[in-house]
Amino acid sequence: MSTNRYHQHFTVSWDQLHRDVRELCRRLVERDFKGVIAITRGGLIPAALIARELNVRVIDTVCIKSYDHMEQGGLDVLKGVDHDGDGWLLVDDLVDTGKTARKVREMLPRAHFVTVYAKPEGKPLVDQYLTEVAQECWIQFPWDMGVAYVEPLVDQVKR
């Protein structure tokens, strides 16, 4: 993680992610989708949660690799889909600079594109998002974290 680019941190717990996805789904529940397309890998878990909440059984993926995710380098499409997205819900965890979103938009121009979190540079590229976060904020997702022992405060203070 580039220390000069990210000045804030936002840690998302599993509980928070579930609440946020559920709230996003409240805004989608009246719509009918043929299926959900997850942008891997970050969109996999939100897409699974959304598919559950909206009772969608058909799930596909668009697999994109960033060459250097810290510097937002080049993109390589490892797996696409064979349609333009009409009637489909496209899901990612976050839209950041918009580089990946722009590429996926080209591939699936008719999909309804949602993210749970959006940064200012990327948010114009999605149709809906739940929470806006600052561009310089690093979001720590629960699937990237482990549970670790934390010393009792009294033991830390007495050292």
C-alpha atoms as an extended CHARMM CRD file, in Angstrom:
* protein
*
       159  EXT
         1         1  MET       CA              0.0000000000        0.0000000000        0.0000000000  PROA      1               0.0000000000
         2         2  SER       CA              1.3900000000        3.3440000000       -1.0310000000  PROA      2               0.0000000000
         3         3  THR       CA              1.6480000000        5.4300000000        2.1260000000  PROA      3               0.0000000000
         4         4  ASN       CA              1.5890000000        8.7480000000        0.2620000000  PROA      4               0.0000000000
         5         5  ARG       CA             -1.7010000000        7.9680000000       -1.5170000000  PROA      5               0.0000000000
         6         6  TYR       CA             -3.8290000000        6.7200000000        1.3840000000  PROA      6               0.0000000000
         7         7  HSD       CA             -4.1660000000        9.0230000000        4.3780000000  PROA      7               0.0000000000
         8         8  GLN       CA             -7.2000000000        7.3930000000        5.9760000000  PROA      8               0.0000000000
         9         9  HSD       CA             -8.2390000000        3.8440000000        6.7530000000  PROA      9               0.0000000000
        10        10  PHE       CA            -11.7480000000        2.4100000000        6.8340000000  PROA      10              0.0000000000
        11        11  THR       CA            -12.0730000000       -1.1080000000        8.2340000000  PROA      11              0.0000000000
        12        12  VAL       CA            -15.1890000000       -2.9700000000        7.1600000000  PROA      12              0.0000000000
        13        13  SER       CA            -16.2680000000       -5.8090000000        9.4620000000  PROA      13              0.0000000000
        14        14  TRP       CA            -18.2950000000       -8.8110000000        8.2720000000  PROA      14              0.0000000000
        15        15  ASP       CA            -21.3220000000       -7.4060000000       10.1300000000  PROA      15              0.0000000000
        16        16  GLN       CA            -20.9220000000       -4.0050000000        8.4940000000  PROA      16              0.0000000000
        17        17  LEU       CA            -20.5590000000       -5.5780000000        5.0590000000  PROA      17              0.0000000000
        18        18  HSD       CA            -23.7530000000       -7.5990000000        5.5690000000  PROA      18              0.0000000000
        19        19  ARG       CA            -25.6630000000       -4.4960000000        6.7280000000  PROA      19              0.0000000000
        20        20  ASP       CA            -24.3600000000       -2.4260000000        3.8160000000  PROA      20              0.0000000000
        21        21  VAL       CA            -25.1480000000       -5.0860000000        1.2100000000  PROA      21              0.0000000000
        22        22  ARG       CA            -28.6350000000       -5.5400000000        2.6440000000  PROA      22              0.0000000000
        23        23  GLU       CA            -29.2580000000       -1.7880000000        2.4780000000  PROA      23              0.0000000000
        24        24  LEU       CA            -28.0430000000       -1.6990000000       -1.1320000000  PROA      24              0.0000000000
        25        25  CYS       CA            -30.4070000000       -4.5970000000       -1.9180000000  PROA      25              0.0000000000
        26        26  ARG       CA            -33.3830000000       -2.6670000000       -0.4880000000  PROA      26              0.0000000000
        27        27  ARG       CA            -32.8540000000       -0.2810000000       -3.4000000000  PROA      27              0.0000000000
        28        28  LEU       CA            -32.7200000000       -3.1430000000       -5.9140000000  PROA      28              0.0000000000
        29        29  VAL       CA            -35.4390000000       -5.4610000000       -4.6320000000  PROA      29              0.0000000000
        30        30  GLU       CA            -38.1770000000       -4.2240000000       -6.9930000000  PROA      30              0.0000000000
        31        31  ARG       CA            -36.0530000000       -4.9540000000      -10.0580000000  PROA      31              0.0000000000
        32        32  ASP       CA            -35.8680000000       -8.2540000000      -11.8990000000  PROA      32              0.0000000000
        33        33  PHE       CA            -32.4370000000       -9.4660000000      -12.9610000000  PROA      33              0.0000000000
        34        34  LYS       CA            -31.5010000000      -12.3940000000      -15.2200000000  PROA      34              0.0000000000
        35        35  GLY       CA            -28.4750000000      -12.9410000000      -13.0390000000  PROA      35              0.0000000000
        36        36  VAL       CA            -25.5830000000      -11.3890000000      -11.1710000000  PROA      36              0.0000000000
        37        37  ILE       CA            -22.0960000000      -10.8510000000      -12.5680000000  PROA      37              0.0000000000
        38        38  ALA       CA            -19.3140000000      -10.5070000000       -9.9980000000  PROA      38              0.0000000000
        39        39  ILE       CA            -16.1460000000       -8.6200000000      -10.8730000000  PROA      39              0.0000000000
        40        40  THR       CA            -13.4240000000      -10.7950000000       -9.3850000000  PROA      40              0.0000000000
        41        41  ARG       CA            -12.1240000000      -10.9920000000       -6.9200000000  PROA      41              0.0000000000
        42        42  GLY       CA            -13.4400000000       -8.1560000000       -4.7740000000  PROA      42              0.0000000000
        43        43  GLY       CA            -16.9860000000       -8.4440000000       -6.0960000000  PROA      43              0.0000000000
        44        44  LEU       CA            -17.3540000000      -12.1760000000       -5.3660000000  PROA      44              0.0000000000
        45        45  ILE       CA            -18.5400000000      -11.9530000000       -1.7670000000  PROA      45              0.0000000000
        46        46  PRO       CA            -20.8110000000       -8.9170000000       -2.2380000000  PROA      46              0.0000000000
        47        47  ALA       CA            -22.2800000000      -10.6220000000       -5.3530000000  PROA      47              0.0000000000
        48        48  ALA       CA            -23.0050000000      -13.8110000000       -3.3940000000  PROA      48              0.0000000000
        49        49  LEU       CA            -24.6940000000      -11.8120000000       -0.6160000000  PROA      49              0.0000000000
        50        50  ILE       CA            -26.6990000000       -9.7760000000       -3.1290000000  PROA      50              0.0000000000
        51        51  ALA       CA            -27.7500000000      -12.9120000000       -5.0200000000  PROA      51              0.0000000000
        52        52  ARG       CA            -29.0090000000      -14.3720000000       -1.7310000000  PROA      52              0.0000000000
        53        53  GLU       CA            -30.9320000000      -11.2380000000       -0.7480000000  PROA      53              0.0000000000
        54        54  LEU       CA            -32.5260000000      -10.8810000000       -4.1990000000  PROA      54              0.0000000000
        55        55  ASN       CA            -33.0270000000      -14.6590000000       -4.6320000000  PROA      55              0.0000000000
        56        56  VAL       CA            -31.0160000000      -14.7360000000       -7.8660000000  PROA      56              0.0000000000
        57        57  ARG       CA            -29.6420000000      -18.1810000000       -8.7460000000  PROA      57              0.0000000000
        58        58  VAL       CA            -27.5910000000      -17.4060000000      -11.8540000000  PROA      58              0.0000000000
        59        59  ILE       CA            -24.1630000000      -15.9800000000      -11.0670000000  PROA      59              0.0000000000
        60        60  ASP       CA            -21.3260000000      -15.3410000000      -13.5050000000  PROA      60              0.0000000000
        61        61  THR       CA            -17.9400000000      -13.6380000000      -13.2700000000  PROA      61              0.0000000000
        62        62  VAL       CA            -15.8050000000      -11.1710000000      -15.1390000000  PROA      62              0.0000000000
        63        63  CYS       CA            -12.1960000000      -11.8230000000      -14.1840000000  PROA      63              0.0000000000
        64        64  ILE       CA             -9.7810000000       -8.9150000000      -14.4830000000  PROA      64              0.0000000000
        65        65  LYS       CA             -6.1970000000       -8.7300000000      -13.3130000000  PROA      65              0.0000000000
        66        66  SER       CA             -4.4610000000       -5.4520000000      -12.5280000000  PROA      66              0.0000000000
        67        67  TYR       CA             -0.7480000000       -5.5820000000      -13.2450000000  PROA      67              0.0000000000
        68        68  ASP       CA              0.0910000000       -3.3560000000      -10.3080000000  PROA      68              0.0000000000
        69        69  HSD       CA             -2.9320000000       -2.7360000000       -8.0930000000  PROA      69              0.0000000000
        70        70  MET       CA             -1.1080000000       -0.2250000000       -5.8950000000  PROA      70              0.0000000000
        71        71  GLU       CA             -0.1580000000        2.0100000000       -8.7980000000  PROA      71              0.0000000000
        72        72  GLN       CA             -3.3370000000        1.2170000000      -10.8140000000  PROA      72              0.0000000000
        73        73  GLY       CA             -1.3120000000       -0.1610000000      -13.7320000000  PROA      73              0.0000000000
        74        74  GLY       CA             -2.5030000000       -2.1380000000      -16.7500000000  PROA      74              0.0000000000
        75        75  LEU       CA             -5.5320000000       -4.4410000000      -16.9190000000  PROA      75              0.0000000000
        76        76  ASP       CA             -5.8440000000       -7.9180000000      -18.3740000000  PROA      76              0.0000000000
        77        77  VAL       CA             -9.2750000000       -9.4880000000      -18.9480000000  PROA      77              0.0000000000
        78        78  LEU       CA             -8.8630000000      -13.1430000000      -17.9710000000  PROA      78              0.0000000000
        79        79  LYS       CA            -12.5460000000      -14.0420000000      -18.4460000000  PROA      79              0.0000000000
        80        80  GLY       CA            -15.4400000000      -12.1110000000      -19.9250000000  PROA      80              0.0000000000
        81        81  VAL       CA            -19.0720000000      -12.9490000000      -20.7220000000  PROA      81              0.0000000000
        82        82  ASP       CA            -20.7550000000      -13.4170000000      -24.1110000000  PROA      82              0.0000000000
        83        83  HSD       CA            -23.4210000000      -10.7050000000      -23.8480000000  PROA      83              0.0000000000
        84        84  ASP       CA            -23.7700000000       -6.9480000000      -23.3200000000  PROA      84              0.0000000000
        85        85  GLY       CA            -25.1950000000       -7.1780000000      -19.7850000000  PROA      85              0.0000000000
        86        86  ASP       CA            -28.8290000000       -6.4180000000      -20.6610000000  PROA      86              0.0000000000
        87        87  GLY       CA            -30.9520000000       -7.4650000000      -17.6740000000  PROA      87              0.0000000000
        88        88  TRP       CA            -27.9380000000       -8.3710000000      -15.5350000000  PROA      88              0.0000000000
        89        89  LEU       CA            -26.7020000000       -6.9180000000      -12.2480000000  PROA      89              0.0000000000
        90        90  LEU       CA            -22.9540000000       -6.2170000000      -12.2700000000  PROA      90              0.0000000000
        91        91  VAL       CA            -21.3620000000       -6.1520000000       -8.8080000000  PROA      91              0.0000000000
        92        92  ASP       CA            -18.0480000000       -5.0280000000       -7.3450000000  PROA      92              0.0000000000
        93        93  ASP       CA            -17.0320000000       -4.2610000000       -3.7850000000  PROA      93              0.0000000000
        94        94  LEU       CA            -15.6130000000       -0.8360000000       -4.5880000000  PROA      94              0.0000000000
        95        95  VAL       CA            -15.1260000000        1.6190000000       -7.4120000000  PROA      95              0.0000000000
        96        96  ASP       CA            -11.8580000000        3.4780000000       -6.8130000000  PROA      96              0.0000000000
        97        97  THR       CA            -10.1230000000        5.3010000000       -9.6810000000  PROA      97              0.0000000000
        98        98  GLY       CA            -12.5890000000        3.8210000000      -12.1650000000  PROA      98              0.0000000000
        99        99  LYS       CA             -9.9880000000        2.0330000000      -14.2690000000  PROA      99              0.0000000000
       100       100  THR       CA            -11.5060000000       -1.4390000000      -13.8060000000  PROA      100             0.0000000000
       101       101  ALA       CA            -15.0520000000       -0.0420000000      -13.8920000000  PROA      101             0.0000000000
       102       102  ARG       CA            -14.3860000000        1.6960000000      -17.2080000000  PROA      102             0.0000000000
       103       103  LYS       CA            -13.1080000000       -1.5410000000      -18.7630000000  PROA      103             0.0000000000
       104       104  VAL       CA            -16.0870000000       -3.5640000000      -17.4950000000  PROA      104             0.0000000000
       105       105  ARG       CA            -18.5130000000       -0.8530000000      -18.6600000000  PROA      105             0.0000000000
       106       106  GLU       CA            -17.0980000000       -1.2360000000      -22.1770000000  PROA      106             0.0000000000
       107       107  MET       CA            -17.6870000000       -4.9920000000      -21.9850000000  PROA      107             0.0000000000
       108       108  LEU       CA            -21.1630000000       -4.8050000000      -20.3980000000  PROA      108             0.0000000000
       109       109  PRO       CA            -22.6680000000       -1.4300000000      -21.3350000000  PROA      109             0.0000000000
       110       110  ARG       CA            -26.2680000000       -2.5180000000      -20.6240000000  PROA      110             0.0000000000
       111       111  ALA       CA            -25.6980000000       -4.0690000000      -17.1860000000  PROA      111             0.0000000000
       112       112  HSD       CA            -26.9340000000       -2.3430000000      -14.0370000000  PROA      112             0.0000000000
       113       113  PHE       CA            -23.6320000000       -1.6840000000      -12.2580000000  PROA      113             0.0000000000
       114       114  VAL       CA            -23.5540000000       -1.4640000000       -8.4390000000  PROA      114             0.0000000000
       115       115  THR       CA            -20.8170000000       -1.2470000000       -5.8480000000  PROA      115             0.0000000000
       116       116  VAL       CA            -21.0720000000       -1.2300000000       -2.0870000000  PROA      116             0.0000000000
       117       117  TYR       CA            -18.4840000000        1.5390000000       -1.7240000000  PROA      117             0.0000000000
       118       118  ALA       CA            -17.5130000000        4.3170000000       -4.1470000000  PROA      118             0.0000000000
       119       119  LYS       CA            -14.7400000000        6.8860000000       -4.2910000000  PROA      119             0.0000000000
       120       120  PRO       CA            -15.2600000000       10.2330000000       -6.0700000000  PROA      120             0.0000000000
       121       121  GLU       CA            -13.1240000000        9.4060000000       -9.1360000000  PROA      121             0.0000000000
       122       122  GLY       CA            -15.0210000000        6.2040000000       -9.8530000000  PROA      122             0.0000000000
       123       123  LYS       CA            -18.5840000000        6.8840000000       -8.7470000000  PROA      123             0.0000000000
       124       124  PRO       CA            -19.7790000000        8.4060000000      -12.0720000000  PROA      124             0.0000000000
       125       125  LEU       CA            -19.1100000000        5.0070000000      -13.6790000000  PROA      125             0.0000000000
       126       126  VAL       CA            -21.5930000000        3.0350000000      -11.5580000000  PROA      126             0.0000000000
       127       127  ASP       CA            -25.3860000000        3.1580000000      -11.5800000000  PROA      127             0.0000000000
       128       128  GLN       CA            -25.7430000000        2.7870000000       -7.8070000000  PROA      128             0.0000000000
       129       129  TYR       CA            -23.5560000000        2.5610000000       -4.7310000000  PROA      129             0.0000000000
       130       130  LEU       CA            -24.2650000000        2.6480000000       -1.0330000000  PROA      130             0.0000000000
       131       131  THR       CA            -21.4490000000        4.5250000000        0.7040000000  PROA      131             0.0000000000
       132       132  GLU       CA            -19.0460000000        7.1400000000       -0.5890000000  PROA      132             0.0000000000
       133       133  VAL       CA            -15.5610000000        7.1890000000        0.8960000000  PROA      133             0.0000000000
       134       134  ALA       CA            -12.7390000000        9.6680000000        0.3860000000  PROA      134             0.0000000000
       135       135  GLN       CA            -10.4070000000        9.0710000000       -2.5610000000  PROA      135             0.0000000000
       136       136  GLU       CA             -7.4080000000        8.8810000000       -0.2270000000  PROA      136             0.0000000000
       137       137  CYS       CA             -9.0770000000        6.3210000000        2.0540000000  PROA      137             0.0000000000
       138       138  TRP       CA             -7.8330000000        2.7240000000        2.0840000000  PROA      138             0.0000000000
       139       139  ILE       CA            -10.7060000000        0.2940000000        2.6410000000  PROA      139             0.0000000000
       140       140  GLN       CA             -9.7650000000       -2.8310000000        4.5520000000  PROA      140             0.0000000000
       141       141  PHE       CA            -12.2390000000       -5.5900000000        3.6560000000  PROA      141             0.0000000000
       142       142  PRO       CA            -12.9660000000       -8.4510000000        6.0420000000  PROA      142             0.0000000000
       143       143  TRP       CA            -11.7560000000      -11.1130000000        3.5960000000  PROA      143             0.0000000000
       144       144  ASP       CA             -8.3050000000       -9.4930000000        3.6520000000  PROA      144             0.0000000000
       145       145  MET       CA             -8.0020000000       -9.5910000000        7.4420000000  PROA      145             0.0000000000
       146       146  GLY       CA             -7.3920000000      -12.2370000000       10.0500000000  PROA      146             0.0000000000
       147       147  VAL       CA             -8.4580000000      -12.3950000000       13.6610000000  PROA      147             0.0000000000
       148       148  ALA       CA             -5.5610000000      -11.7980000000       16.0410000000  PROA      148             0.0000000000
       149       149  TYR       CA             -5.1320000000      -11.7960000000       19.7910000000  PROA      149             0.0000000000
       150       150  VAL       CA             -5.1390000000       -8.3360000000       21.3740000000  PROA      150             0.0000000000
       151       151  GLU       CA             -3.3940000000       -7.8940000000       24.6940000000  PROA      151             0.0000000000
       152       152  PRO       CA             -5.5290000000       -6.5680000000       27.5580000000  PROA      152             0.0000000000
       153       153  LEU       CA             -5.0740000000       -2.8210000000       27.9380000000  PROA      153             0.0000000000
       154       154  VAL       CA             -3.7070000000       -3.1380000000       31.4720000000  PROA      154             0.0000000000
       155       155  ASP       CA             -0.8710000000       -5.3400000000       30.2010000000  PROA      155             0.0000000000
       156       156  GLN       CA             -0.0030000000       -2.8270000000       27.4820000000  PROA      156             0.0000000000
       157       157  VAL       CA             -0.0210000000        0.1240000000       29.9030000000  PROA      157             0.0000000000
       158       158  LYS       CA              2.1060000000       -1.5890000000       32.5870000000  PROA      158             0.0000000000
       159       159  ARG       CA              4.9750000000       -2.3420000000       30.2000000000  PROA      159             0.0000000000
